[in-house]
Amino acid sequence: MTPRPSPRGTSDAAAARASLFRLSGERGIAVIDRNGRLIRVGDRVTIGNGITGVVAFSIDTDEFSDAFPREQWHYLGRGIMVRSEQAGLVHLSEGDDDIEVIEPASG
């Protein structure tokens, strides 16, 4: 799906990135998918090259779990960790046109 231009001549995804950047301040931009969706823990995502997985934690939204505690992973500074069947743990520190939420987390 190609992002459609917004009235100001930018894509919806670019507008979402700008909005998230304003909200996140010094921490920088949160990882969002190619459609402008904020990626959250539990989302099933595709990250390109046939790799799919579930978001294990998000430093950007400060969402961690018992299996992936903040104390052990915050040193990465930013981004998300995807637990994939094909590649194991994959750390992504910024959005990419290849990242897409294919099934949002339930709940």
C-alpha positions, -999 to +999 in steps of 0.1 A: +000+000+000+015+033-010+009+062+014-013+089-001-002+125+000-017+147+027-030+182+020+004+197+027+022+175+002+036+149+026+025+113+030+004+102+059+033+081+072+056+112+071+030+132+089+027+105+116+065+105+120+065+142+124+037+141+150+055+113+169+087+132+168+070+162+184+055+140+211+087+121+219+110+152+221+146+144+229+142+106+228+137+109+190+111+093+169+094+061+179+095+031+156+064+032+133+055+010+104+053+020+067+017+030+072+024+054+100+013+031+129+031+031+162+045-003+168+036-018+202+045-049+222+026-079+210+021-066+175+029-092+148+051-076+122+069-083+090+103-066+088+113-075+052+131-104+035+103-127+046+110-122+083+080-120+105+077-120+143+062-105+174+074-073+191+089-085+224+095-050+238+096-014+229+121+010+244+104+039+226+070+033+244+087+019+276+068-014+272+087-044+285+077-079+299+088-104+324+106-123+297+123-091+285+128-068+315+136-032+311+167-035+333+183-059+309+174-042+276+172-004+281+209-001+273+199-003+236+187+032+240+158+031+215+138+010+192+119-023+194+129-060+196+112-084+173+112-121+182+111-139+148+110-175+139+134-170+110+161-148+126+157-149+164+159-116+181+161-086+158+166-050+172+153-022+151+161+013+161+141+033+136+112+029+113+117+015+078+095+011+047+098-027+051+083-028+086+046-034+087+021-044+114+003-075+100-017-082+132-020-057+160-016-069+196-049-080+212-062-063+242 
